[in-house]
């Protein structure tokens, strides 16, 4: 897109109403036009009966946009929202170019190809699946920014200790992603002997997760919460009750239970600082969470109930951090600077000043099923409720919890001394 802008092109983007790409596009100062869209499935789903009507609605909206914007060309990368756009372009006699990234075209592109002028592809093998008069072998478009990155920044971002190993980037997509992910996990122990590995994958359906993201519960607790969500929806839709769901991401505070990882970290940091604990054991240090302050989340819940119409809202900060980042910051606020050494199960948090190992990874704290990438999209809550999801920053949140636990750990020690002194007084007969 930057190259097109430099060449003097005016760019307008058409996507789904609540598409995850909306924020990315608008950040580039590119006008974003949301249209209705529906998923095209090869399997049975009750939404198969309603989504065709969404596609038809999107087609009508796309036709209107074509007449309004009068584009010289429409470029499509595929996806379900592209189908009504490409077909609308054909209806309005606007040439459409599709880029097919996969070896075999997906269902959306198979339909959209009928309305396209040309279909570009990455692989020679793809040509046989495309109409001969439309197929063009172009390869994959690569942004110039990919050639101007700073390796040191990437090493730091990924928390790799140094440059002594080459880095492998693994990306699985479309129909082959499951096989790619399974293969990587199988050979990962061997790969890590000679390489650093960046593996882009996830158990979540999409990131960041918004109000339209499909649920995919990975624990009995999550399954129970999903029931709660749908029963609220049912009472609202069937009985016209003012019933709303708040889809809360990780809400933390000074009152968080001591078994939760955040509170476990802030307590341990203080106990280690005060000489009451030797070491902290954690699970997956690279797990990413969207941590927010519970007080701010309660404010959002109140705003939901003040809204004119009942609806469901994601309550999150829109910012992610790893468990490793949380621990680093918590120890920093007690006066200990951690340095991370090693990788995976062998990774350790070391006190820079003393060289003492204060944090270790234990497989006992790995969950049987876990979502490693939780990231909420609070766009709807910001737009409709005027809520500020970043009122309390991540740094402020960690500091609040650390300071609170600093007092608690000190008070626990004071209480212990009082008990000892009382016993002493009783033994000496001073207190009767």
N, C-alpha and C positions, 0 to 999 in steps of 0.2 A: 503493500500500500504506500509506503513512503516514496518508492520509486515512481509510482503512478502520479502521486501528488507533485513530485518534482518535474514530471513530464507535462504538467498542466492539466491533468484530468480532474474533473469533479467526481467525487465518489459518494454514493449513497448506498447504505446497507439495509437489506431486507432480511429479517430473521423472525423467530417466534416471539410472541409477546413477552414472555418471561425467560427468554433464552439466556443461558449462562454467558454467552458471548456479548450480551448487551453492554455490560460494564466495560469490557475490553475495547469495544468499538467506540463507545462514547468517550472513553479516555483519550482516544486518538483524534477527538474533535470531528468525528465523522457522523453525519446524521443517521439515526437508526430508526427504521420503520418496522414496528411489530405487526405481524399478521397471525391469524388463526392457523394452527397446524395440527395434524394428527399423525400418529405413528402407523406405519404400514407393517403388519405382522404376518409371518408365515405360520403362526400357531394360533390356537383358539384363545380368545380373550374377549370378555364382554364389551370392552371398548372398541372392538372391531365393528360393532353395530352403530357406534356414535362418531368415531373418528372420521369416517368418510364425509360426514356432514361438516366437520371442522375443516377438512381439506377443501370442500366446495366453497365454504365461507372464505377461506384463505385465497382461493383462486379469484373470487370476486374482488377481494381487497387488493390483490396483486394487479389485476387488470386496471383498477382505479389508479394505482400508483404508477403504472406504465403510462397511462394517459396524462397524469399530472407531471411526472418527472421527465418524460420523453427521453429516455436514455439512448445512447448510440449503440451500446452493447450490454448484455447481461452476462456476468461470469458466475458460474456455480461450482462449488466444491462438493456438491452432493448433500445428503441428509434429507430428512422427510420434509422439512420446510421448503426445500428447493423445488419440489415437484410442482406446486401451484404457481411458483414464480416463473419457472421455465416455460410451462404451458401458457401462462398469461403473456409472456414475451412473444411466443409464436402467434398467439391470437392478435397481438398488436403489431405484428410484423417487425419486431425487434430481434436482431440476431442474438442467439444465446450460445455461449461456449461453456462446455462442461469439462472439468478436470477430474478424471477417475484415478484415485490414489491406489486402489487395490488391484490385484491381478485379475480378479473377476468382479464385474460390476455388481453393486448392491441393488436391492429391489427398487429403492428410490431412483437411482440413476437409470435403471432399466426402463422405468416409466418415463422419466424426464428426457431420455435420449430422443424420443419421438419428436420433441419440440426443439431440439438443439440443431444449430448449424454445424458445429464441429465438436468432437469429443477428444480431448487430449488424454494421454495416459502415460504412466511411468515405465511400464515394462513391455518388451516386444511380445511376450506371451498374451498380453491383454488384447492385442489387435484382433485376434480371431473371434473375440466375443463382441466386437463392435461393428457397426455397419461400415463397409469398406469405403464408401464415399464420405464418411464423416470422421473416421479414425485418423488421429495424428499422434505420432510418438514424439513426445516432448521431454520426457523425464520429469523429475519432481522439482517444482520451483523452490529455490532456496533463498532466504532473506540474506541480504548483505551483512546484517548484524551478526549472523552466525560465524562470519569470518573475522570479526573484529572484537570478539570476546576476550576477556582477561582470564587466563587459566588460574591465576592465584585466587581470584574472586570465587571461581567455581569450586576450587579445593576447599576454601574457607566455608562456603555455603553448605557443602556436603559434609563438613567436619572430617575430611580426610586428614590424617596426621601430617603428610608431606607428599613430595612428588616422586617418591621412589618406586612407584608402580604405575603402569599405564591404566587409563580409565576406559571402561566399556560402558556405553550407553545402550540400554535395551528398551525398546518401545514395542509393545504388542497392541495391535488394533484390529477391529472388525472381527471376522470369523476366526482368524488365527490366533487371537489374543490368548485364549484359554490354553492352547497348546504351547504357546511361547512361555506363558507364565509357569506352567507345569514343568517345562524343560529347564527353565532357569532355576527354579527352586530345587530341582533334582541335582543339578550340577554345581549349585552355588558354593558349597564347601570347597570344591576343587578350584573354582574360578578365583575365590578369594585368596588363594595361596600366591597367585601371581598378578592379580588385577584388583583395582577398585571397581566396583560395579554400581552403576546407577540404573535401577530398574523401575520404570514408570508403569505402575499398575494400580489396581485398587478393587476392593470389594464393594465400594459404594458405586451407585449407578452413574453419578456425575459429581463433579466438584466445580464451584461450591454448590452446596445443596440448598435448594429453595423450596417454596411451598408446593411445587409441582414435581419434585424429585420422587420417583417411586420408592416405597419403603422396602428395605431388605434387612430384616432383623437378624442379628447374629448372636442372640442370647435369649434365654427364657424371659429375662427381664424386658428386653426389647419387644418380644412378642406380646407380652402383657400390655405394654405401653401402646402398641399398635391397636389392640382391641379398644383401649380407652379413646384413642383418636377417632376411630370409626363410629363408636357409639355416640360420641358427641356430634359428629357429622349427621348421624341418623336422626337424633332428636331435633337438630336444627332444621334439617330438610323436611322431615316427616311431620313434625309437630310445631314447626315455626317458633321454636324457642330461641332466645338470645343466648346461644351456646357457642363458645369459641375454643379453638385449640391454640395453645402456645407451644411451638416446637422448639424447646429450649436446648441449646448446645451447652457445653460444659460450664456450669455456673459455680463459681468458687467464692469463698469468703473466709473470714476468720472463724466462722462456725462450721465449716466443712468437717465432715466426719474424719477421724484420725486414720481410718483405713484407706481413704482415697489418696491417690498418688500425690496430689498437690500438697495436701496437709501432711502427709507422711514425709515429704521432702522438707517443708518449712520447719516441722518439729525436729527432724533429724539434724538439719543444719545448725539449729540452736543448741541442741543437746551435744553435738560434736564440738561446737565452739566453747561450750561451758564444761567440757570434759566428762559428760555423762553418757556418751555413746561413742563407740570407736569407728563404726562404719555404717553406711547406708547401702542397702541392696535394692536394686530396681530391675524392672523387666526391659521391654523394648525401648531403648533411649531415643530411637528415631520416630516413634509414634507421634503423629501430628494432631494437635487438638486446637479447637477454637475456644479459648478460655475467656470468660467474661465475669464481671463482678455481679454477684447475686443481687445486690442492692439496685443496680441499674436494670437488671432483668425484671425485678418486681415492679419497677416504675413502668416498664413496657407492658407488663400484664395489666396494670391499672389503666393504661392508655387504650389497650385493646377493649376493655369493658366500657370505655367512654366513647368508643367509635360509634358512628351512626348506624352502621350495619354490622351484624355478626360475621366474622370471618376468621380464617386461620392465618397465623403469622409465625415465621421463623424468627426466633430471638437469639441472636448471635452477634459477634463483633465484626465478622468478616475478615478476621486476621488470624493466621495460624502460627503456632509455635511448637517445637518439639519438647519432649520430656527433658531432653538434654539441656535445652535453653532454659527451661524452668528451673532446673537444678543449679545451673551455672549462676543464674541471677539470684536465687535464694541464698546460696553460699556467699555470693558477693555482698549481699546486704548484712550478713553477719561478720564480714571482714575476712572472708576466705576466698581467694581466687583459685578456681579450679582449672586444671589443664587436662584435656582428654587424650588418652593414649590407647592404642590398640583399636580393634574393630570387633563388631558383632558381640558374641558372648564373652570375648576377651577384653572388651573395652573397659577402661577404668578412669575414674575422676581422681586426679592427683592434686594435692595442695602444692601450688607453685613455690610457696615459701619453704616448706619442710620436705617435700618429696614424698610425703606420706599418702598412701592410697586411702581415700575417704569414701569413694563410691565404686561399687562393683555391680556387674550384671549377674543376675541369677535366673536360670531357666524356670525356677519355681514360680516366678511372677509373670511369665508369658501366659496369656489367655489361650484356651483351646481354639476359640474363634474370636477374632478381634478385627475391628475396623481401624486401620492404621492412619487413615486420612479423613478426619472429620473437619469440615469447613463450611460454616453457614453463610448464607447470603441474606443479609438483613435489609435488602433494597426496599421491599414492600413496607416493612415497619417504618423505615425512614421516610418514605414518600407519603404514606397514608396517615401515619400517626405523628409524624414530626419527631420521632425518637432518635436520640443520639447514641448509637451503639458503642462509641469510643469515648464516652464521658470519663470513664476510668480506664486508663491505658493498661496494657499488660504489665509494664514495669511498675506502675502504681499498685496494681492488684497484688503482685508478688511481694512488694514492700509492705503493704498493709498486713498481709498474712504473716510475714516474717516478724514484724514488730510486735504483733499480737502474741505470737508464740514465744517470742523472746521474754515477754513478761510472764507468760504461763510457765515456761521452764524454770525461770528464776523463782516464781512463787511456789512451785512444787518443791524446790530445794529449800526454800524458807520454811515451808510447812514441815518438811522432814526434820529440820534443825529444831523447830519448836517442840516436836514430839520427843526428840532425844533429850532436850533440856528439861522437859517436864519429868521424864523418867529419872533423870539425875536428881532433880529437886526432891522427888518423892523418896528416892533412896536415901538422901541425906536428911530427910525429915524436915526440910525447909517448908514444904507445902504439905499440909495435912488435910 
